[in-house]
Amino acid sequence: MKTTTLSLILLLIFPVITSAQKINDWRPENRTGVSAETGLLKVWPAAGPTLLWSNLELGKGYSSPSFGANTIYITGLSGSDDVLYALNMDGKIMWKTVMGRAWTGATPDSRATPTIEGSRVYTCSGNGDLACIDGTNGKVIWSYKASELNKGTYGTWGIAEALLIDGDKIYFSPGGPETMTIAINKANGNVIWKSASLNDKPGYASPILVNYAGKKMVVAVSLGHIFGVDTSNGEILWSVAHEQSSDPNLRRFDLIKCTTPLYKDGMVYVTGGYDTGGMMVKIADNGKGATVAWTDPVLDDHHGGVVLVDGYIYGSNWINNNTGNWCCIDWKTGKKMWEQAWMCKGSIISAEGMLYIYEEKNGNVGLVKANPEKFDLISSFKVTQGDAGPFWAHPVIHNGILYLRHTNALMAYNIKAK
């Protein structure tokens, strides 16, 4: 009886965080960008869906919101710090806390989307500082300067990786001469293992978990590679070079790899901007090694993401930094199905066979039917709130609400069908 009472007291003081708890993070579901939401509008009113609320008091940033129990979490820049904000479901700020050092180079605004599990929030700053934060009050449980302490390197735009949870571990890819990817104990921030190095800088993409050939692997993107790491011990199982165009006019740009890979049935699709193009990688049958199945010059996604819907990949490409087209290619072959100009390039998610596109130049939002035969625009409206700056944050759908961010502003639109 005494043991039972003591156990209950300990649980109240030190709640157990288990892998069975729901995780909410970057591009649900499971980082595919294809939402499991149902019962959504298939056509919007002429002026757009109803705006439920907006918050214009955030620090500037490009991260998307994540969700806990009746709480919205999002990051923003404050001076030289990245800050985690907790909002109630009406968009009011409940608290905010510094989560790490911001990136101080080009485009410093906060960019990494927080990862939520139970009452804990896991964050990554633009400088590669990680933190575990109590989602009920904003207190920092542990912090770890992951890039600095692992000799991590940086591309021009710092770190933009959303932390990936797997059981008792969190994964992060500092890159550099010492390691590509590390596993961290999510309870206390201690390092569990470090992979070998590919002598490459980290990308700006968030990794995915893949189960194939009896192996669980983290698939991550660096500036020059896509690679798979064994989650049990940190062994790099395979890596494939994914390099920039040989055109010297394009090589004046630093490499940019911002797009989370897509996975299905042993195949991994990766793409990057500045004419890097797309590439389908086939993982070897034993999980060790990989080969290139096909390459694609059309869908060189800049940083708006891509989605796989019914056998086709949708996204926008890079023509130059000011424009790009919307595209559809075949998953199996890479064949271009269509390429269509609409406003500008931007970000994309999907739900119920519809595409939600958010162009980055002027904030136009489109509802498009996922159709490999044509760019099938159904409805559109324009976001007008937020300070000056690009519309780079990816949309999120949660409980029938479309969340859109623009610099310091977060808006919530009702897209639930009546």
C-alpha positions in Angstrom: 0.0 0.0 0.0 2.9 2.3 0.9 4.6 1.5 -2.4 1.5 2.2 -4.4 1.0 5.6 -2.7 4.7 6.5 -3.2 4.4 5.6 -6.9 1.4 7.8 -7.4 3.2 10.7 -5.7 6.2 10.2 -7.9 4.1 10.2 -11.0 2.4 13.4 -10.0 5.8 15.0 -9.5 7.7 13.4 -12.4 5.1 12.6 -15.1 6.3 9.9 -17.5 6.7 10.9 -21.1 6.1 7.8 -23.3 6.3 7.3 -27.0 2.7 6.3 -27.0 1.7 10.0 -26.5 0.6 11.8 -29.6 3.3 13.8 -31.3 2.5 17.0 -33.2 5.2 18.6 -35.2 6.3 19.7 -38.7 4.0 19.0 -41.7 1.5 16.5 -40.2 0.8 13.7 -40.8 4.3 12.1 -40.1 6.0 14.9 -42.0 4.2 14.2 -45.3 2.3 17.4 -45.4 -0.8 15.3 -46.2 -3.2 16.0 -43.4 -5.6 13.4 -42.0 -8.3 16.0 -41.4 -11.7 15.4 -42.9 -15.0 17.2 -43.3 -13.4 20.3 -44.9 -14.8 22.8 -47.4 -14.2 21.9 -51.0 -15.0 25.5 -52.2 -14.3 28.7 -50.3 -16.5 31.8 -50.3 -15.4 34.5 -52.7 -13.7 36.5 -50.0 -12.1 33.4 -48.5 -12.9 31.3 -45.5 -14.0 33.0 -42.3 -11.2 34.6 -40.3 -11.7 33.4 -36.7 -8.9 35.5 -35.2 -5.4 36.9 -35.8 -2.5 37.6 -33.6 0.0 40.3 -34.7 2.2 40.2 -31.5 4.6 37.4 -32.4 8.3 37.9 -33.0 9.0 37.6 -36.7 9.5 34.1 -38.1 8.8 31.5 -40.7 7.9 28.5 -38.5 4.5 26.8 -38.6 2.4 26.3 -35.4 2.3 23.0 -33.6 -0.4 21.9 -31.1 -0.6 20.5 -27.6 -3.6 20.2 -25.2 -5.6 23.3 -26.0 -2.4 25.2 -26.7 -0.7 26.5 -29.9 3.1 26.7 -29.9 5.1 28.8 -32.4 8.5 30.4 -32.5 9.6 34.0 -33.2 12.7 36.3 -33.1 13.3 38.6 -30.2 16.6 40.5 -30.5 19.4 37.8 -30.6 17.1 35.1 -29.2 14.6 32.6 -30.6 11.5 32.6 -28.5 8.8 29.9 -28.0 5.3 31.3 -27.7 2.3 29.5 -26.2 -1.1 30.7 -27.3 -4.6 29.6 -26.3 -7.0 28.4 -28.9 -8.3 32.0 -29.4 -4.8 33.1 -30.3 -4.0 35.0 -27.1 -0.4 34.7 -25.8 -0.3 32.9 -22.5 3.5 32.9 -22.0 6.8 33.1 -24.0 10.3 31.8 -23.2 13.7 32.1 -24.7 14.6 28.7 -26.4 18.1 29.5 -27.7 20.3 31.7 -29.8 18.9 33.0 -33.0 20.8 32.9 -36.3 22.6 36.2 -36.8 23.5 35.9 -40.5 21.3 36.2 -43.5 17.5 36.0 -42.9 17.7 35.7 -39.1 13.9 35.4 -38.3 13.0 32.3 -36.4 12.3 29.3 -38.6 12.2 25.9 -36.9 8.7 24.5 -36.0 8.5 23.1 -32.5 7.8 19.4 -31.8 5.2 18.5 -29.2 4.8 15.3 -27.2 2.5 15.3 -24.2 3.3 18.3 -22.0 6.8 18.8 -23.4 7.9 21.0 -26.3 11.2 20.3 -28.1 12.7 23.2 -30.0 15.7 24.1 -32.2 17.0 27.6 -32.6 18.6 29.1 -35.7 22.0 28.7 -34.2 21.4 25.0 -33.4 20.6 25.2 -29.7 18.1 22.6 -28.6 15.7 22.8 -25.7 13.0 20.8 -23.9 10.4 23.1 -22.4 7.5 22.5 -20.1 4.5 23.2 -22.3 2.3 24.2 -19.4 4.5 27.1 -18.0 7.4 27.7 -20.4 10.1 26.5 -18.0 13.2 25.0 -19.6 13.7 21.4 -18.6 17.0 21.0 -20.4 19.0 22.7 -23.1 21.9 21.7 -25.2 24.1 23.7 -27.6 24.0 20.9 -30.2 25.7 22.5 -33.1 28.4 24.2 -31.1 29.3 21.2 -28.9 29.4 18.8 -31.9 31.6 21.0 -34.1 28.5 21.6 -36.3 28.8 23.8 -39.4 26.3 26.1 -41.0 25.1 27.1 -44.4 24.3 30.7 -45.2 20.9 30.5 -43.4 21.8 28.7 -40.2 19.6 25.9 -38.8 15.9 25.3 -39.6 15.5 21.7 -38.5 12.3 20.6 -36.6 13.4 18.0 -34.1 12.3 14.4 -34.8 11.1 12.2 -31.9 11.5 8.4 -31.9 10.7 6.6 -28.7 13.1 7.8 -26.0 15.3 9.6 -28.6 15.4 12.9 -30.5 17.5 13.2 -33.7 19.4 16.3 -34.9 21.9 16.8 -37.7 24.7 19.3 -36.9 26.8 18.2 -39.9 30.5 19.2 -40.0 33.7 17.3 -39.5 32.7 15.2 -36.5 29.2 13.8 -37.2 26.2 14.2 -39.4 23.4 13.1 -37.1 23.2 12.6 -33.3 20.6 10.9 -31.1 19.7 12.6 -27.8 17.9 11.3 -24.8 14.7 13.3 -24.9 14.3 13.1 -21.1 17.6 14.8 -20.1 19.4 16.0 -23.3 22.3 13.6 -23.1 23.8 12.3 -26.3 23.1 8.6 -27.0 25.1 8.1 -30.2 26.8 10.1 -33.0 27.0 9.0 -36.6 30.1 9.3 -38.7 30.6 12.4 -40.8 30.1 13.0 -44.5 32.1 16.2 -44.2 29.1 18.2 -45.3 27.1 21.1 -44.0 23.6 20.5 -42.7 20.7 21.3 -44.9 17.6 23.3 -43.8 15.3 20.3 -44.1 13.7 18.3 -41.3 14.4 14.5 -41.4 11.9 11.6 -41.5 11.7 8.1 -40.0 11.7 5.2 -42.4 11.1 1.5 -41.7 12.5 -0.7 -44.5 14.3 -4.0 -44.8 14.0 -4.7 -41.1 15.7 -1.5 -40.3 14.5 1.8 -38.8 16.5 4.7 -40.2 16.5 8.5 -40.0 16.6 9.9 -43.5 18.1 13.3 -43.5 19.3 15.9 -46.0 22.6 17.8 -46.0 23.6 20.4 -48.5 25.2 17.8 -50.7 23.7 14.5 -49.8 20.6 12.5 -48.8 21.5 9.8 -46.3 20.0 7.1 -44.0 21.2 6.5 -40.4 20.4 3.4 -38.4 18.4 4.5 -35.3 19.8 1.8 -33.1 23.5 2.7 -33.3 24.1 5.7 -35.6 25.6 3.8 -38.5 25.2 5.6 -41.8 23.5 2.9 -43.9 23.6 4.8 -47.2 24.3 8.1 -48.7 23.7 9.5 -52.2 25.1 12.8 -53.5 22.5 15.4 -54.4 24.4 18.2 -56.0 23.7 21.6 -57.5 23.5 22.4 -61.2 26.9 22.6 -62.9 25.8 26.0 -64.5 28.3 28.5 -63.2 25.6 31.2 -63.2 23.7 29.1 -60.6 26.7 28.1 -58.6 27.0 31.7 -57.4 24.2 30.8 -55.1 24.9 28.9 -51.9 23.3 25.4 -51.9 19.8 25.4 -50.5 18.1 22.2 -49.3 14.9 23.0 -47.4 12.5 20.3 -48.5 11.6 17.4 -46.3 12.0 14.1 -48.3 9.0 12.0 -49.3 9.1 8.2 -48.7 7.1 5.2 -49.9 7.9 1.5 -50.4 11.6 1.8 -50.2 11.8 4.9 -52.4 12.9 8.3 -51.2 12.3 11.6 -53.2 14.4 14.6 -52.5 14.6 18.0 -54.2 16.3 21.3 -53.9 16.2 24.8 -55.4 18.5 26.7 -57.7 18.1 24.1 -60.5 19.4 21.3 -58.2 16.3 19.3 -59.4 14.6 16.3 -57.9 15.9 12.7 -57.5 14.3 9.4 -56.6 16.5 7.1 -54.5 15.9 3.4 -54.2 17.1 1.9 -50.9 18.8 -1.4 -51.3 16.8 -4.5 -50.4 19.0 -5.2 -47.3 18.7 -1.5 -46.2 22.5 -0.9 -46.7 23.2 1.2 -49.8 21.0 3.1 -52.2 20.9 4.0 -55.9 19.3 6.7 -58.1 16.1 5.5 -59.8 15.5 8.7 -61.8 16.1 12.4 -61.8 13.8 15.3 -62.5 14.8 18.8 -63.8 11.3 20.3 -63.3 10.4 20.3 -59.6 13.5 22.0 -58.0 11.5 23.1 -55.0 13.0 26.1 -53.2 11.6 25.8 -49.7 7.8 25.3 -50.0 7.7 21.6 -49.6 6.2 18.9 -51.8 3.3 16.4 -51.2 2.5 13.0 -52.6 -1.2 12.5 -53.5 -2.5 9.4 -55.3 0.8 8.6 -57.1 1.8 12.2 -58.0 4.1 14.7 -56.5 2.9 18.3 -56.3 4.9 21.5 -55.4 6.4 24.6 -56.9 9.7 25.1 -58.6 12.4 27.7 -58.7 12.8 29.9 -61.8 14.6 32.6 -59.9 14.3 34.1 -56.4 11.3 36.1 -57.4 9.2 33.5 -59.1 8.4 29.9 -59.8 5.7 27.7 -61.2 3.4 25.1 -59.7 4.1 21.5 -60.9 3.0 17.9 -60.9 5.2 15.0 -61.6 4.7 11.2 -61.6 6.1 9.4 -58.5 7.2 6.3 -60.4 9.0 8.0 -63.3 9.5 11.6 -62.6 7.6 12.5 -65.8 6.2 16.0 -65.8 2.4 16.0 -65.9 2.0 19.8 -65.9 3.7 23.1 -65.0 1.6 26.2 -64.4 2.3 29.8 -63.5 0.1 31.1 -60.7 1.2 34.2 -58.8 4.5 32.9 -57.4 6.2 29.8 -56.0 5.3 28.9 -52.4 4.4 26.3 -49.8 1.9 23.4 -50.1 0.0 20.9 -48.0 -2.9 18.6 -48.8 -6.1 17.2 -47.2 -9.0 15.2 -48.7 -7.5 15.2 -52.2 -7.2 19.0 -52.2 -4.0 21.1 -52.3 -3.6 24.2 -50.1 -1.0 26.5 -51.7 0.4 29.7 -50.2 2.4 31.8 -52.6 5.3 33.6 -51.0 5.4 37.0 -52.7 2.0 38.5 -52.0 0.2 36.0 -49.7 -2.3 34.6 -52.1 -3.8 31.3 -50.9 -5.3 28.8 -53.3 -7.5 25.7 -53.0 -6.6 23.4 -55.8 -7.9 19.9 -56.7 -5.1 17.4 -56.8 -5.4 16.5 -60.5 -2.5 15.1 -62.6 -4.2 16.4 -65.8 -4.2 20.1 -65.0 -3.7 22.9 -62.4 -7.3 22.8 -61.1 -7.8 26.0 -59.0 -11.1 26.0 -57.2 -10.9 29.0 -54.8 -8.4 31.7 -53.6 -8.0 34.6 -51.3 -5.2 36.9 -50.1 -3.6 37.3 -46.6 -3.2 40.9 -45.8 -2.0 40.9 -42.2 1.5 40.9 -40.9 4.6 43.0 -41.3 6.4 43.4 -44.6 8.3 40.3 -45.7 7.9 37.1 -47.6 5.1 34.6 -46.9 7.4 31.6 -46.2 5.6 29.8 -43.4 3.9 26.5 -44.4 0.1 26.2 -43.8 -1.2 23.9 -41.2 -4.7 22.4 -40.8 -5.8 21.4 -37.3 -9.3 20.6 -36.1 -10.9 22.1 -39.2 -9.0 25.3 -39.0 -6.4 26.6 -41.5 -3.5 28.3 -39.8 -1.5 30.8 -41.9 1.5 32.8 -40.7 3.1 35.9 -42.1 6.2 37.3 -40.3 4.8 38.5 -37.0 1.2 37.4 -37.6 -0.7 34.1 -37.2 -4.2 33.8 -38.6 -6.9 31.1 -38.0 -9.5 30.5 -40.8 -12.5 28.2 -40.4 -12.5 25.7 -43.3 -14.8 23.1 -41.7 -17.8 22.2 -43.8 -21.1 22.8 -42.1 
